Each structure stands twice: as structure tokens, then as C-alpha cells.
Amino acid sequence: MSGPWTIETLARNGEVLHRHRVTTLPIRLGRAYDNDFIVDDEYAAAHHALVELGADGALLLRDLDTRNGINHKGRRVKELTLGGDTVVRMGHTSLRIRPAAHPVPPELVDRTMHGWEGMLPGGAGIVLCVLTALLVAWLLDAGADPERYGVYPAVAVGAGLAWSGMWAFSNRLFGRRARLGRHLFIVGFGLAALVGVRLLASVVAYAWSLEWLTGYGSHAVVVTVSMMIYFHLATVTPQFRRRLRLSCAGIAVLVSLLILAGNMQRNGRTADELYMPVLLPPELRASPAVPVADYMGSVGAMKREIDAERSGDAQ
């Protein structure tokens, strides 16, 4: 294994915190200032480890009889052959040593919308939260209650900021940047989608008597929330999009199955509701125009059938 070699200090999530190039062997590691690589860790010894060339031509890491030693994959080792992906822990510091010829993966395709960052998506997300909250307040306003038009938007914006702040903290921790504006937009769009899907399902169910749209409306909520969480996670770690899609889809299916089982246990049926509680203006019904005479004729035919059944039961 030919040099020069790069010593990388890693975070717990595998992110490289610091790189230091060394051109000659052996490499002395420790807290003392006469080492080739200084480990700034109070749990590391003054002269903690030595890296030299082994008999097989690979790098060999040896512990210099320290108290905390060298750990690899949860086990303490006295010496270890190092590869380009071998991570060892000295005290509280994780290290990796790679030669100059170590291959690197190809560059990722940049799908980031760089113009859609910062204040623009954040402001759009807050506006969506406010408009959605005002719509919900208007739909639930059965009387003169103007206070809810101030309370609902305030609660929506506060909850959105708290939720987005949590994801922004995770983004800063695992993805180097907070991207609060992007997470705010995801929250606002998701909240608007939740209310929009609910309203659309209610109108369509009432218009065409499709009771299952409201009877299984909780599954639409599960899908929408799962998509919100997926976009949050994809913003934090965009390199794992395929894995995140499969995970969020699996969790959504599991939650939907639990909802179906819970409804069956409580009500003896899989639907969320025993009947469709949606009551909208008659103009929204998509029923064909029927003359009054034809309608009364069908009612009369129905009355004769019922009378015949009654007379048969009486006999």
C-alpha cells in the first residue's frame, strides 16, 4: 500500500470532520505534540498507537499498551490490519486511514433546486399554514365567533415552526445545513394537502354516493403524513431516497392495517364510520334530472310492492 496516506476523523454518523495527510511511515498517533497525528481527545494516551507497514504490505495499526486501547466493531484489539474502509476508535475518536489510490464513488446528480431555499419556501409554507387554518376556521364557524380566525392561524404557524425546527435541527446535525425554509414549505404543503384531500373526498362522496371515500378517509391521512415524512427525510439525507421511499411506504401499509384491525375490533367493520356524516347543499348532488311525475310514479310502484309484502306477511 503506497502513500501518501490520509487520516480522517469521523463523526458518529460517518461524516468526515477533519483530514490530515501523512507522507511517510511509521505514523505515530496520540495526544502528545511529538506525534505525526495529534488526537485531541482526553481519553487517548500521549502515545496511543502506531501505524506501520505489515509483512503483507498492508498497513498495520498497533496499540502502544494504553489503558483504553483500540476498538474495532465493538471489540478491543491489540493490532489490526487496516483497509481503506476500516474504522477504529481510540478513546472517543473514530479514525480511518486511506491511501492516495483509494477509489471514491462517482459524483451525485445535483437535483437540488438552489433557487428554492431560504426565505422563499419558508414564507410560502407559513402562508399555506395560515390560509389552511383560516379555511378550517371558516368551515367550522357555526356562529359569530371571530376569535377562532386569529387562534387557528396562530396555532397552525406555531405548530409548523416547532415541527420544522425539529427537522431543521436534524438536517443541521446530519446534513450540514438546517434548510428550515424547505422544511417549513413541506409542513405548509402537507397541511394544505390534508385539508384538501378531506374536502375533496367529502364532496365527491356526497355527489356520487361513494361512502367508502369518507369511510376509509383515515388511510388518505396516513398516506399524506407518510409522504410529508418522506420529503423531510429526503431533505436531510438525499442520498438514501430509494431506501426512504420503501421504508415510508412500508410504515404506511403497516399503520393502515392497524387501523383496519382496530375498526374491526371496535365496530365489527373495517370502515372508520358507520355511515357517511357529510351533509352538503343538494346542488352538489350529481343525480340526473327526473320529472316530478316520473318520481311519483316510482314511489307509487314502490308503495304497491311494500303493500304486497305486508299482505303476504299478514296471511
C-alpha positions in Angstrom: 0.0 0.0 0.0 1.7 3.2 -1.2 1.4 6.6 0.2 0.8 9.3 0.9 -2.0 8.4 3.4 -4.9 10.5 4.6 -6.1 10.2 8.2 -9.8 11.0 8.6 -11.5 11.9 11.9 -15.2 10.8 11.7 -18.4 11.8 13.4 -20.7 9.2 14.8 -22.8 9.3 11.6 -19.8 8.7 9.4 -19.3 12.3 8.3 -15.6 13.3 7.9 -14.8 16.0 10.4 -11.1 16.5 9.6 -8.5 15.2 7.2 -4.7 15.1 7.6 -2.2 13.9 5.1 0.9 11.9 6.1 3.7 11.1 3.6 5.9 8.7 5.5 5.7 5.6 7.7 5.5 4.9 10.6 2.7 7.1 11.7 2.5 7.9 15.4 -0.9 8.8 16.9 -1.6 10.2 20.3 -2.3 13.3 22.3 1.4 14.4 22.7 2.8 17.1 20.4 5.6 14.9 19.1 3.2 12.6 17.2 2.6 12.7 13.5 -1.1 12.9 14.1 -2.3 14.6 17.2 -5.6 13.2 18.7 -7.3 15.9 20.6 -9.1 13.5 22.9 -8.6 13.4 26.7 -9.4 9.6 26.6 -6.5 9.0 24.3 -3.0 8.4 25.6 0.0 10.6 24.9 1.4 7.9 22.6 -1.6 5.8 21.8 -1.0 3.9 18.6 1.5 3.3 15.8 0.8 2.7 12.1 3.4 0.8 10.1 3.8 -1.4 7.1 3.0 -5.0 7.7 4.7 -8.1 6.3 1.9 -8.4 3.6 2.4 -4.8 2.5 -0.8 -3.6 4.2 -1.0 -1.0 7.0 -0.8 -2.4 10.5 -2.2 -0.5 13.5 -0.7 -1.4 16.9 -1.8 -0.4 20.4 1.1 1.0 22.5 -0.1 -0.6 25.7 -2.7 2.1 26.5 -5.4 2.0 29.1 -8.4 2.5 26.7 -6.8 0.7 23.8 -8.1 0.4 20.2 -11.6 -0.7 19.4 -12.9 -2.1 16.1 -16.5 -3.1 15.6 -17.1 -3.1 19.4 -14.1 -5.3 20.3 -10.8 -4.2 21.7 -7.8 -5.3 19.6 -4.1 -5.2 20.2 -3.2 -4.8 16.5 -5.3 -4.6 13.3 -4.7 -4.7 9.6 -6.2 -1.5 8.1 -8.1 -1.3 4.9 -9.5 1.8 3.2 -12.9 1.4 4.9 -11.7 0.2 8.4 -12.9 2.5 11.2 -11.2 2.3 14.6 -12.0 4.1 17.8 -9.3 5.5 20.1 -10.9 6.8 23.2 -13.9 8.8 21.9 -12.3 9.5 18.5 -13.1 7.5 15.4 -10.4 7.3 12.7 -9.9 5.9 9.2 -6.7 5.8 7.1 -6.9 5.8 3.4 -4.1 5.7 0.8 -3.9 8.2 -2.1 -5.1 5.5 -4.6 -8.3 4.7 -2.6 -11.3 4.9 -5.1 -14.1 7.4 -4.5 -17.7 7.0 -5.6 -18.9 9.0 -8.6 -20.4 12.4 -8.0 -24.0 12.6 -7.2 -26.5 14.1 -9.6 -27.4 17.5 -8.2 -31.2 17.6 -8.0 -31.4 20.4 -5.5 -33.4 23.5 -6.5 -31.0 26.1 -5.3 -33.4 28.9 -6.0 -35.9 27.3 -3.8 -34.1 27.8 -0.5 -34.2 30.1 2.5 -37.0 32.7 2.9 -38.9 32.0 -0.3 -40.1 28.4 0.6 -40.3 29.3 4.3 -42.6 32.2 3.6 -44.7 30.1 1.2 -45.0 27.4 3.9 -46.2 29.9 6.5 -48.7 31.4 4.1 -50.1 27.9 3.3 -50.4 27.2 7.0 -52.3 30.5 7.6 -54.6 30.0 4.6 -55.4 26.4 5.5 -56.1 27.4 9.1 -58.4 30.2 8.0 -60.3 27.8 5.7 -60.8 25.3 8.6 -61.9 28.1 10.9 -64.5 29.2 8.3 -65.8 25.7 7.7 -66.2 25.1 11.4 -67.7 28.6 12.1 -71.3 27.8 13.1 -71.9 31.2 14.7 -70.4 34.6 15.4 -67.0 33.5 16.8 -64.4 35.9 15.3 -61.7 34.8 17.8 -61.1 31.5 16.0 -59.9 33.4 12.9 -56.9 34.5 14.9 -56.4 31.5 17.1 -56.4 28.9 14.3 -53.7 30.6 12.2 -51.5 31.2 15.3 -51.7 27.6 16.4 -51.0 26.4 12.8 -48.0 28.6 12.4 -46.6 27.7 15.9 -47.0 24.0 15.4 -45.5 24.3 11.9 -42.5 26.2 13.2 -42.0 23.7 16.1 -42.2 20.7 13.7 -40.0 22.3 11.1 -37.5 23.4 13.7 -37.1 19.8 14.8 -36.4 18.7 11.3 -34.1 21.6 10.7 -32.1 20.6 13.7 -31.8 17.0 12.4 -30.8 18.5 9.0 -28.0 20.5 10.6 -26.9 17.5 12.6 -26.8 15.0 9.7 -26.8 17.1 6.6 -24.5 20.1 7.4 -27.3 22.7 6.7 -30.5 23.4 8.5 -32.7 24.2 5.5 -35.5 25.5 7.7 -37.3 27.1 4.7 -37.6 23.9 2.9 -39.0 22.1 5.9 -41.5 24.9 6.5 -42.7 24.5 2.9 -43.1 20.8 3.4 -45.2 21.4 6.5 -47.4 24.0 4.9 -48.0 22.0 1.7 -48.7 18.8 3.7 -51.2 20.6 5.9 -53.0 22.1 2.8 -53.0 18.6 1.2 -54.5 17.0 4.3 -57.4 19.5 4.4 -57.8 19.5 0.6 -58.0 15.7 0.3 -60.5 15.6 3.1 -62.7 18.2 1.5 -62.4 16.7 -2.0 -63.3 13.2 -0.6 -66.4 14.6 1.2 -67.7 16.4 -1.9 -67.1 13.5 -4.2 -68.6 11.0 -1.8 -71.7 13.2 -1.3 -72.1 13.9 -5.0 -72.0 10.3 -6.2 -72.9 8.4 -3.0 -69.4 7.0 -2.7 -69.5 6.3 1.1 -66.2 4.5 1.1 -64.3 7.7 0.4 -65.2 9.0 3.8 -65.4 5.6 5.4 -61.8 5.0 4.7 -60.6 8.6 4.9 -58.0 7.8 7.6 -55.9 5.9 5.1 -55.6 9.0 3.0 -54.3 10.9 6.0 -51.8 8.1 6.6 -50.5 8.3 3.0 -50.3 12.1 3.2 -48.4 12.1 6.5 -46.1 9.4 5.2 -45.3 11.5 2.2 -44.6 14.5 4.4 -42.2 12.5 6.5 -40.5 11.1 3.4 -39.8 14.6 2.0 -38.5 15.7 5.3 -36.1 12.7 5.5 -35.1 13.1 1.8 -34.2 16.7 2.5 -32.0 15.6 5.4 -30.3 12.6 3.6 -31.0 12.9 -0.1 -28.5 10.1 -0.9 -30.9 7.5 0.6 -34.1 8.4 -1.4 -34.9 4.8 -2.6 -34.4 3.3 0.9 -36.5 6.1 2.4 -39.4 5.5 -0.1 -39.5 1.8 0.7 -39.4 2.5 4.5 -42.1 5.1 4.4 -44.3 3.0 2.2 -43.9 0.0 4.5 -44.8 2.1 7.6 -47.9 3.5 5.8 -49.1 0.0 4.9 -48.5 -1.2 8.5 -50.4 1.7 10.0 -53.3 1.2 7.6 -53.5 -2.4 8.6 -53.5 -1.5 12.2 -56.4 1.0 11.6 -58.4 -1.7 9.8 -57.9 -4.1 12.6 -58.8 -1.6 15.2 -62.0 -0.6 13.4 -63.0 -4.3 13.0 -62.4 -4.9 16.7 -64.4 -1.8 17.8 -67.2 -1.7 15.3 -67.3 -5.1 13.5 -66.4 -3.5 10.2 -63.3 -2.1 8.6 -64.7 1.4 7.8 -63.9 4.4 10.1 -67.6 5.4 10.3 -70.9 3.5 10.5 -72.5 5.9 8.0 -71.4 8.9 5.9 -71.9 12.0 8.1 -71.3 14.5 5.3 -74.3 16.8 4.6 -73.8 19.4 1.8 -76.2 21.5 -0.3 -78.4 19.5 -2.6 -77.0 21.3 -5.6 -73.8 19.3 -5.2 -75.6 16.0 -5.8 -74.7 14.6 -9.2 -78.1 12.9 -9.7 -79.9 13.0 -13.1 -82.9 15.4 -13.5 -86.1 13.4 -13.0 -89.6 14.9 -13.7 -91.9 15.0 -10.7 -94.4 12.7 -12.4 -91.9 10.0 -13.0 -90.6 10.3 -9.4 -94.1 10.0 -8.0 -94.8 7.0 -10.3 -91.7 5.2 -9.0 -92.8 6.0 -5.4 -96.3 4.5 -6.2 -94.7 1.4 -7.6 -92.6 1.0 -4.5 -95.7 1.5 -2.3 -97.5 -1.3 -4.1 -94.6 -3.7 -3.6 -94.4 -2.9 0.1 -98.2 -3.3 0.5 -98.0 -6.7 -1.3 -95.2 -7.8 1.1 -97.2 -6.7 4.1 -100.3 -8.5 3.0 -98.3 -11.7 2.4 -96.8 -11.5 5.8 -100.2 -11.0 7.4 -101.5 -14.2 5.8 
